[in-house]
Amino acid sequence: MLKKCDLTKKADDKTFTEKIAPLKERLGVLQRQLRDEKIPAIIVLEGWNASGITVTIQELIRFLDPRGFTLSSTGLPTGEEQKYPLMWRFWNRIPAAGRIGIFARSWYSRALAEEASGPGWENRVDQATGSINRFERNLTDDGTIIIKFFLHISKKEQKKRLLLRETDPLVSWMITKGDWDFHNDYDEYLPVIEEFLKKTNTQCAPWTIIGATDQNHTVLSAYSMVVKTLEKNIPLIIDRRKQGTMVKPGSKPEIVPVSRRSAEPGRHEKNEYEDRVVSAQKKLRDLQYRLYKRNIPLAIVFEGRDAAGKGGTILRLTQNLNPRYYSVMPVADPNNDEKDHHYLWRFIRNYPAAGHITIYDRSWYGRVLVERVEGLCTKNEWKRAYTEINEMEEEFRDQGCGLLKFWLEVSPDEQLRRFTQRETDPRKQWKITEEDWRNREKWDQYGTAIDEMFVKTSTKYAPWTVIESDDKWYARAKTLETVVDYCEDLLQ
């Protein structure tokens, strides 16, 4: 891709002035259309040091409404960002519906800087490009327009610009030893970058390589491509929303069969329950510190029927843990800001940091359960979600993180007994709502969705554990002991 790029193209000042004016006006119109249609867009500017990324962005945003875009300048990850997987910080920065997110360098620069060095870098780069391609595909499948530029200059041109900047007292401080080290290794980095661009040049998010020797040509090329891409994709996204076009799913994961049953496994005496839970709680506190010391994050997902006992189980799970190193994320209906982002956004933002535990009281599986059954998303959206969820979980596990998924199952008779008890007990009335009764009327519809969820998302790297919960004592003991066993294996 880089070898075929023409580095000699130029545009004189007269040509630039004539062509840029209508492009700027058109971009302003398209920005307003993005806002009105609630379509998010991402513009990525990558390239060699001193290739003109800053100048190009300055020109692109000159006539944009500043209330409708966000500029992210990607540098070294902060200490906090280093505690999370590579793509976490970028999920946090994706634009909301109707806004433009402009990235002055992005996940590409960070992946190259963080993964393309040291022993085994080839495997890490392959893993990084896989994560990037999934990230971009998830966003474009959800209706985000992604435009990517790489500004290419020769080694000779780069040296000239670095020397020029060093003589300018206003910007000389910006040129570091690292810039010169990177320049000296230009020939070594060239094939690595070329391969990286090829592996991430996808149909949903292709690269535009711009020969950036001449500034006028660079800015005109970027403007033209942004306008052309928006004009092409905005009507396609509007039409896709109307038609509900199905997007081709990704690779099929290795599935682990799961049996869902509501039959009680047998009652336990209270003393036996207490002994098992107390023993597990003591072990969990020790394991929590070991996970923290080893910087291993752990996510624990709780899903289940209404009144299956998730709250009580989570309470026993956390009772002896150090509260500084765990958090519980109770998942309710998404707020307006969350609705304006990809549905996975709010969950990824709450990933556990290195050494911490995040407990999800309901989770991303709402997309294929309640949102599916209640018609809160389209059929194509919840069907696509199986692939998106599997890939997200696989990537999370590949980063060395732990993931446990529990489904708490109760029988219809036991659920009815608990609903009735909650209605008649003043201390528990807050637990029962009209929505609970309405969901109960759709027991079979939810059952179909649950079974399909198990079939399609109980994978080798993130299997479901079903907890038979008619007996709460048994359910709590089994859950805690499962967490203990999993953590011990994770620490091996």
N, C-alpha and C positions, 0 to 999 in steps of 0.2 A: 504493500500500500504506500509506504513512504518512498520507495524507490521510483515509483511511477509519478510522483508529485512533481509538477513543474515549478521550480523555484525562481524562474525568471519573469513571471507575469507581473505586470505593473499597470497602474491606472494614473494618468496625469491628473492634476488638480481640477482642470475643467471638466473632464469626464466624471470625476468623483463628485463634484458639486452638482452636476446635472442629474446623476443617477441616484444619489443618496436622498435627495429631498422627497421624492414620491415614496421611497421605501420607508422612510421615517414616518411619514403620514399614514401609510398603510399599516405599519406595525402598531401604531396607536389605535387604529380601528380594530385590529385583530385582538389587541389586549382587552378592549371593552367587550368584544364578542366572547372571549374566554370567560370574562367575569359574568356576563349575562347567562351564558350556558353552563356555568359552574364546571368548567373544564380546567384541570390543573396542567401546567406545563413546566418542564425542566430544561434549562439550557446549560450544558456542560462545556467549559472552556479548559482544554488541556493543551500542553505543548512543551517545547524545550524552554529552559530558562532564557529570559530576554527575548522570547519570541513575539511578545506584544499582547499577552493576555489581558493585562490591565487596560491598555489603550482601547482594545476591542470592546471590552465590557463598558468602558466609559461612553463609547459611541452608541452601543446598543441601548443603554438605559437613558440616554440624553433626553428623549422625548416620550419615555414611558411615564405613566402615572406612578409616582413613588409609593402610593398607597396600595398598589397592586402587585408589587414584586418584593422579593427578599434576596439579598446578596449574601452568599456564604463563601468566605475565603478560607479554604481548607489548608491548615498547617499541621504541625505536629499534634498528635492527640494529647489532650490534657490527662492529668493523673487519673481523673475519674473515668474518662473515656477508655483508658487502657485496661480498665477492669471488665470491659464488655467485649463481645465479638466484634470483628472488623466493621460490619455493616450497621451496627447498632446506632452509632452517632449520626449516620446518614438517614436512617429511618426517622430519627428525631427531627430532621431538617426538611423532609419532603413538604412541598407546598400544599396548602389546603385547596379545596375545589375553587376554581375561578382565579387562582393566583399563579404567578410565575416564580419559580425558584431558579436563581442563577448561581452557578457554582464556579468560582474562580479556583480551579483545580478541584478535585473531587475524590471519590472512592478509588479512582484509577491511580492517582499519584500516591495515595496512602497505601494501596495494595502493593505497588512497586517498591515503595520505600520500606514497607514493613515486612514484605514476604519474599522479595527477590534478592535475598542475601543470605549467606551462611549455608551450611550443609543441608541438602534436601530442599533447596529453594524451588526446584522445578515442581515438586509435588504441592508445595504451598501455593505457588502461583496458579497451578491448575485448580486447586480448591478455591482460591480467591476469584478466579474468573468464573467459576461455576456459581459462586455466591452472587457475583455482580450480575450475571445473566439472569438468574432467577429473580433478583431484586428488580431489575428493569422490566422483565416480562410481567411480573406481578403488577407493577404500576401501570404499564401500558394496557394490559388486559382489563384493568379497572378504569381505563379512560384517561390516563395521563399521556401527554405528548412529550417525548424525550428527543432533544436535539443535541448532538454531540459533535464538538469540533476539536481537532488536533492541529495546532499551529506548528508547521514544520519549517525549520531553517537549517542551513548547513553549519558544519562545525566552524568554518571560516567566518561566516556571518555572526555566529554566536560570540566568537572571540572579539570581533570588532565592537559589538554592542556592549559586552562586558567591560572592555577597555574604555569605551566612551562614557559609560556610567561611572566608572571609577574616577574620572576626571571632573565629574559634576558634583560640586559640594552638596547639592540638594539631595542626591540619591546615592552618593558613594557609600554611605553607611549600609545600604541594602545589599551590597556585593560582599559575600562572605567567602571564606576558604572553601566551604562546602560547594559553592557555585563553581569555583575553579576546579575543584576535585571532580565534580560531575562533568564539567567541560572536558577535562583531560581524559576522562573515560568515555567520551561521546561514542567512539567507535565500538566499544564493548556494550554500551547500552542500546545502541541502534537496533541490533537484531532482537534483543529482548523486548523492546517497545514494539517493534514490528509484529512479533508473535503475539504480544498482548493485545494489540489492536485487532489482529485477525481473529483471535478467539472471542472477542467481544463485539465484533461487527455483525450484529444480528438483524433480522428482518424488522423486528419491532423497534430497535434502537441502533440504526446504522451510524457509522462514523462518516464525517465529512473532513477530509484532509485538505488543509489550505496551505499553499506555499506562501509563507509569511515574510518574504524578503522585503516586499513593498507594503507600507502601512495602508495606503489607499486601497490597494487590491485586497488586502486582508479584511478590512472593515466592510467593503462592498460585498465581498464573498459571504461573510458571516450574515450580514443584513439580508441579502438575497435568499440565502438558504433558510433563515428563520421565517421570513415571510412566506416563502414557497411551501415549507413544511406545515406551517399553521393553516394556510389556505387549503392545503390538501386534506389535512387530518381533522380539522374541526367539523366539516360536514360528515365525514365518515363516522366520527364518534357519535354525533347526533343521530345519524341513521342507525348505527349499531344499537344505541339505546332503545330506539323505537322497535327495531326488529328482534332484539335479544339474541344477536348472533353468538353462537357457541364458539369459544376459543379452544383450540386443540390442546388437550392436557399434556403434561410432561411425562417423564418416564415412570413406569409402574414400579412401586416399591415391593419389597418382599413382605407379604402379609402373614401375620401370626393369628391363627384362628382363636376366636373368643366365644365362650359360651355364656349367654346371659340367662340367669334363672332367678326366680324370686322365692323358690322354696327355702325354708329355713334350714340351716346346716345343723341345727341342734342348739338348745338353750344351755347357757352356762350359769352356774351359781355366781352371785355377786362377788363373793370372796375370790373365786378363781379369776374373774374379770379384773378385779382390782389388782391382784398380784401380777397378772400379765401386763397390764397397762403401766403400772408403776415400774416394773422391771424394764419395759421398753423405753419409758420416759427417761430413766437414768442413763440408758445406753445412748439415747438420742442426744442428750446434752453433751456427752463426751464426743460423739460423732460430729456434732455441730462445730465444736472447737477444732477438730481435726480437719474438717472441710475448710474452715476459715484459714487455718495455718497453711493448708496446701493450695489456697486460692481457687478452690473448685466451687463454681456456682451450681445451685440446685433449684430446679423449678418443680413444684408439685401441683398437679391439676386435680381439682375435685369437680366432678359432674355427677348428676344423678337425678332421680325422680324427686318431685316436690315432697318435702317432709321425710326424705330418706336419712336425714341425720348428718348432713355435711357440716353444719355449724358446730354441733357437739363434738364431732370427730376432730375438726380443726382445733377446737378449744383444747382437747386432750393432747393433740399433737404438739401444740405450742406451749403448753403449761409450764414446762421446765426449761424451755429454750431461752437463751440470752436475747432479749428484745432488740438489742442493737444490731444483730446480725440476721434478722429475718423480718419479713413484712408479709402482710396478708392483703391481697387485692380483691375486694368484693366487687363483682362485675354486675352492674345494673344496665339499664338501657343506655345506649351511647348518647352523650350530649351533642349539641349542635357542632362544636368544634370536631368532635370525634367522627360525626357523620360526614364531615367535609374531607376526611382522609380515608385512605385504604383501611378496611375493617381490622387488619392485623396491626395497624399503627399503634393503637392504645395498649396493646399487649406487649409488643416488642419494646416500647418505651419503658415498660415496667419489668424488663428482664432482670434477674438477679445479678448484682455485681459479683466480681470474683470473691469467693469465700462466703457469699451470702445465700440465703434461701428466700425464694418468693413462692408464696402459696396462693394459687388462683382459686377463689371461690366462684366457680363457673369461669368460662374461658372463651377462647376463639371458636370452640365447638358450638357456640350459640348460632353461628352462621348456618350449620347443617342440622340444627335442632329447632330451636324456637323460631329463628328467622325463616327457616324453611316451612315449618308447619303453619306459622301464622301469616305467611305471605309477605314478610317484611323485606325480602330480597327476591330477585327473579330466579327462575329455575336454573338458568345458565350460571348465575352467580353462585348458588350453593353447590351445583355440580362441579364447577371449577375449583371450589374451595377445598375439595379433598386433596387435589394435587398440591395446591398452595400450602396447605397445612402440613402435609407430609414432607414437603421440601423444607419448610421452615424448621420443623422438628429435627430433620436429619442434619441440617446445617448447624443447629444449636448443639446437637450431640457431637458432631464432627469437631466442634471448637473445644471439646473436652468438658462440656457441661453435663450435668445430670438432669434427667427428666423422668418423672413418675406421673402416670395418669390413672386416676381412680374413678370407677363408676359405681355409685352406691345405688343398689336396686332394692325396691320393696314391692311386695305384692299389692294388688288393688285393695284387698280387705284391710291390710295393715295401714295403708295410706289413709283409707277412710276413717279408721279408728283414730289415727293421729290428728286428722283434720277436725274431727268431732271434738276430741279432747282439747285442741287449741281454741276452738270456738267457745267452749264452756269454762275454760280456765282463764280468769282475768290476767294472770301473769303471762299467759302465752298468746293472748288474742292478737297481739301485734304481729305474730308470725303468720297469720292466715289472712289471705286477701281474696277478693272476688276472682282475681286472675288465677289463683290456685284451683278454685272450683271449676273455672272455665277450662283450664288445662286438663283437668281430670276427665272432662267430657270427651277430650280428644286422646284418650289413653292409647287406643290402637294406632292412631296416626303417629303419635310420638314413638310408639313401639317400632313401627316400620322405619322411622328415621334413625332410631337408636341402633337397630340391627344393621342398617346400611353403613352407619358411621363405624361400627366395629369392623365390618367386613373390609372397609376401604382405608381405615386409619390405624388399625392395630398392626404396627409394623415391627420388624425385627429390632430396630433401634429405639422404638417408642411404643411398646405394647400396652394394651389396656389391662388393668387389674380390676376385675369385678368383685365388689364386696357385697355379699348377701346381707342385707341390712334390716330384715324383719326383727332380728334381735340386735338392738343397739350395742349391747355389751360385747357380743361377738364381733360386730362390725368394727368397733373401735380398737379392740385388741388386734384383730387381723390387720387393720390398716397400719397401726403403729409398728407392728412386727415386720410388715412388708417394707416399710421405710427403713427400719434398722438393717434388714438384710441387704437392701439396695445400696445404702450408704457404705456398708462394709465392703461390698463388691466394688463400689466406685473408688474406694480408697486403696484397693489392692495395687 
